[in-house]
Amino acid sequence: MQDTPNLLLITDVPGYAPQISRLMSMMNYARFTTLRSVEGLTTEQLDYTIDAKSNSIGSLLLHFAAVEVAYQLETFEHRDLNEEEMKIWGAALELGDQGRDQIKGNNLDYYLNILSEVRGKTYDVFKTKTDDWLYEEYPFWQNQPANHYFMWYHVLEDEINHRGQIRWMRKRLPV
């Protein structure tokens, strides 16, 4: 996560364009609260599912990274994940049965390191982008016009949504 001494300010981040800075400020706060919501969890707690249809906390953390990778490729390279990338990220993107089967047995540091590595790449590329880039439009979901700003907002929105699930699940973990 970017060093953020003013975590509660939506403001400029040195070295980044103004609107990109504001987006990063929001992303930083969302990630900070996500990390707080999983502090101290054991591997067993990260793997726990409420029922046969739910996702584990660990799979949701990996989902955050997978979504971010997918949007890196979409917005930085204008492409989808290739076959090799889907082998790495597919279960985390899709979740469900595939995620329940494949995403387990990892400790918290495993997930935190992946989240940090993926976010670091995002911020490295953001440093090379202008605010005009955020507003570039092209057809997206169901051929609707979208811009990079919306796409990165969706990355943020997805994390916040699933973080709510994590908080709900944490309260229901067996003691």
C-alpha positions in Angstrom: 0.0 0.0 0.0 1.2 3.5 -0.8 2.6 5.4 2.2 -0.3 7.5 3.3 0.3 9.7 6.3 -3.1 11.4 5.6 -5.2 8.3 5.3 -8.5 10.2 5.9 -7.8 12.8 3.2 -8.8 12.4 -0.4 -5.9 14.5 -1.8 -2.9 14.6 -3.9 -0.4 11.8 -3.8 3.2 13.0 -4.6 4.3 11.8 -8.1 0.8 11.1 -9.4 -1.7 13.2 -11.5 -4.4 14.9 -9.4 -7.4 12.7 -10.2 -5.3 9.5 -10.1 -4.2 10.7 -6.7 -7.8 11.0 -5.5 -8.6 7.5 -6.8 -5.5 6.2 -5.1 -6.5 7.9 -1.8 -9.8 6.0 -1.9 -8.1 2.8 -2.9 -5.6 3.2 0.0 -8.4 3.7 2.6 -10.4 0.8 1.3 -7.3 -1.5 1.4 -6.4 -0.2 4.9 -9.9 -1.1 6.2 -9.7 -4.5 4.4 -6.4 -5.3 6.1 -7.8 -4.3 9.5 -10.7 -6.6 8.9 -8.5 -9.7 8.5 -5.8 -9.0 11.1 -4.7 -12.0 13.1 -6.8 -14.6 11.2 -5.4 -18.1 11.1 -5.2 -20.4 8.1 -8.2 -22.3 9.4 -10.2 -19.1 9.8 -9.2 -17.9 6.3 -10.4 -21.3 4.9 -13.7 -21.4 6.8 -16.9 -21.3 4.8 -20.4 -20.6 6.3 -22.0 -23.2 4.1 -21.5 -25.2 0.9 -22.2 -22.2 -1.3 -20.2 -19.5 0.5 -16.7 -18.3 -0.3 -13.9 -18.3 2.3 -12.2 -15.1 3.6 -9.0 -16.3 1.9 -10.7 -16.7 -1.4 -12.2 -13.2 -1.2 -8.8 -11.7 -0.5 -7.4 -13.5 -3.5 -10.4 -12.4 -5.5 -9.4 -8.7 -4.8 -6.0 -9.4 -6.3 -7.5 -11.3 -9.3 -10.0 -8.5 -10.1 -7.2 -5.9 -9.9 -5.0 -8.0 -12.3 -7.9 -8.3 -14.7 -8.4 -4.6 -14.7 -4.7 -3.9 -15.0 -4.8 -6.0 -18.2 -8.1 -4.3 -19.4 -7.0 -0.8 -18.8 -3.3 -0.9 -19.3 -3.1 -3.4 -22.2 -6.8 -3.5 -23.4 -6.9 -7.2 -23.3 -8.4 -10.1 -21.2 -6.5 -12.6 -19.3 -4.8 -15.2 -21.5 -5.0 -18.9 -20.9 -1.9 -19.0 -18.8 -3.1 -16.1 -16.6 -6.5 -17.8 -16.2 -4.7 -20.8 -14.8 -3.2 -18.5 -12.1 -6.2 -16.2 -11.5 -9.3 -18.1 -12.8 -10.4 -19.7 -9.5 -10.1 -16.4 -7.7 -12.0 -14.5 -10.3 -14.8 -17.0 -10.6 -14.9 -18.1 -6.9 -17.8 -20.6 -6.4 -16.9 -24.3 -6.5 -13.6 -23.7 -8.3 -12.5 -21.2 -5.6 -13.7 -23.5 -2.8 -11.7 -26.4 -4.2 -8.5 -24.5 -5.1 -8.1 -21.6 -2.7 -7.2 -23.0 0.8 -4.3 -23.9 3.0 -2.7 -20.5 2.8 -1.7 -18.3 5.7 -2.6 -14.6 6.0 0.9 -13.4 4.8 0.4 -15.4 1.6 -2.7 -13.3 0.7 -1.3 -10.0 2.0 1.9 -10.4 -0.1 -0.1 -11.1 -3.3 -2.4 -8.1 -2.6 0.7 -5.9 -2.0 2.5 -7.1 -5.1 -0.5 -6.6 -7.4 -1.3 -3.1 -5.9 2.4 -2.1 -6.3 2.2 -2.9 -10.0 -1.0 -0.8 -10.3 0.6 2.1 -8.7 3.8 1.8 -10.7 1.7 2.1 -13.9 -0.6 4.8 -12.5 2.6 6.9 -12.0 3.0 6.9 -15.8 -0.6 7.9 -16.5 -2.3 11.3 -16.8 -5.7 12.3 -15.7 -6.8 12.4 -19.3 -6.1 8.6 -19.4 -8.8 8.2 -16.7 -11.4 9.6 -19.0 -10.5 7.6 -22.1 -13.7 5.8 -23.2 -14.3 2.5 -25.1 -17.0 -0.2 -25.2 -17.0 -2.3 -22.1 -19.7 -4.5 -20.4 -22.3 -5.4 -23.0 -20.7 -2.9 -25.3 -21.6 0.1 -23.1 -19.3 3.1 -23.1 -17.0 3.2 -20.1 -13.9 5.0 -19.1 -10.8 3.9 -17.1 -12.0 6.0 -14.1 -15.2 3.8 -13.9 -13.2 0.6 -14.3 -10.9 1.5 -11.4 -13.9 2.6 -9.4 -15.3 -0.8 -10.0 -12.1 -2.4 -8.6 -12.6 -0.3 -5.5 -16.3 -1.0 -5.3 -15.8 -4.8 -5.6 -13.3 -4.8 -2.7 -15.6 -2.7 -0.5 -18.6 -5.0 -1.3 -16.7 -8.2 -0.5 -15.0 -6.6 2.6 -18.6 -6.4 4.0 -18.8 -10.2 3.5 -15.5 -10.7 5.2 -16.7 -8.7 8.2 -19.9 -10.6 8.4 -18.1 -13.9 8.2 -15.5 -13.0 10.8 -18.3 -12.4 13.3 -19.5 -16.0 12.6 -16.2 -17.8 12.7 -16.1 -20.7 15.2 -14.2 -19.8 18.3 
